[in-house]
Amino acid sequence: MIRSVPMSTCRTYVLMDSWYPSASVLQTSAERGFHVISGLKTNRIFYPQGIWQSLKNFASYISKSDTVLVTIGSSAYRVYRYEGKLNLLENAALLLCWKDGDGFEPKQMKAFLSTDISLSNEEILCYYSKRWDIEAYFRTAKVQLAMDRYQVRSTQAIDRYLTLLMFSALYCQYDSQGSLNDGYITTVSRKSMT
């Protein structure tokens, strides 16, 4: 999928959750000239001061004085920033984040990666937060529009199915001038009245 995106003269970011930042995905993004902003699983390995550590183990040594306060929208987070080597990358920005006021338990930590080290903590978290609309779309498409229940095998059938699904989603969003879920509810309630 990354290879199919046209190259751009603008700085381009690939946003992904913690399941996807594998060596091949990071390498393909770099080859295309794209930066990656991603969630990370807390068992990922990095090398603070050259010492092999998992994010979760390292987090147990972080205190409030090691972090900075970052506000994204109406939420505040305590953020520890590391720049340096990760298992898959020679140099990246890594953010270890806790919701402000929740303490610094490693289990409550969220980790994020940016291959663009020039971004501030606020920019990395703000860009990553844009993923939520995508997650909400897929959740509604699966639950309400049966995206996860189709049973077709040919490429042509899959393309036709996804075209119909996206048209339905677009209709619902346009009809309600809001979210897909709101549009779906409006469309279904209007249909049941007739």
C-alpha positions, -999 to +999 in steps of 0.1 A: +000+000+000+028+024+008+044+018-025+012+027-043+011+062-027+026+088-052+058+104-041+054+140-030+075+171-027+057+179+006+067+163+038+045+132+041+037+111+072+025+076+074+003+071+105-001+037+120-009+019+152+014-003+172+008-034+151+024-021+120+059-005+125+079-035+113+113-033+096+098-037+061+071-010+066+096+014+080+121+007+052+094+010+025+083+043+039+119+056+040+125+045+004+094+065-007+106+096+013+078+093+039+082+097+076+064+074+101+045+083+132+034+053+150+022+038+183+047+013+198+042-018+219+058-014+253+080-045+248+099-028+220+137-026+225+158+006+224+193+016+235+194+045+260+231+053+266+239+021+246+221-002+270+196-027+257+162-020+273+125-027+267+103+004+269+083-010+298+114-017+319+129+017+312+096+034+321+099+022+356+129+045+361+111+077+348+098+103+373+078+134+368+110+156+368+122+136+337+091+146+317+075+177+302+038+186+302+022+185+267-014+195+260-033+180+230-068+194+227-083+192+262-060+164+275-026+169+292+002+143+292+036+139+309+061+131+281+096+116+282+114+121+249+143+099+237+162+104+205+185+078+192+188+042+181+159+017+182+161-019+171+148-010+136+162+025+132+195+043+137+178+075+148+142+083+158+122+102+183+105+080+209+078+095+233+068+077+265+036+093+276+013+092+307-020+110+312-012+139+336-022+130+371-023+093+366+011+085+379+040+068+361+031+031+362+046+013+331+012-003+325-004+031+320+023+043+296+017+048+259+047+049+235+050+067+201+076+067+174+085+094+149+111+090+122+111+128+118+131+140+148+126+176+139+090+174+151+082+187+186+064+164+212+032+183+206+034+179+168+041+141+170+011+136+194-012+159+174-004+141+141-009+107+157-043+118+171-055+123+136-057+085+134-088+084+156-111+094+127-098+066+107-103+041+135-139+053+141-146+049+103-134+013+102-152+004+134-185+018+121-179+002+086-173-032+103-202-030+128-228-012+109-220-018+072-207-054+076-173-047+062-159-076+082-185-101+071-182-101+033-173-134+016-159-128-018-126-140-031-118-125-065-100-091-067-128-078-089-155-088-063-135-072-035-130-040-055-168-039-062-177-046-026-154-019-012-167+006-038-202-001-026-192+001+010-174+034+005-203+048-014-227+039+014-204+054+040-201+086+019-239+088+015-244+084+053-218+111+061-231+135+035-267+129+045-260+138+082-232+162+075-214+145+105-198+113+113-204+080+096-221+066+127-245+095+130-253+093+093-259+056+095-283+060+124-301+088+106-304+068+074-316+036+091-342+055+112-355+073+081-358+040+063-377+024+091-402+052+091-412+046+055 
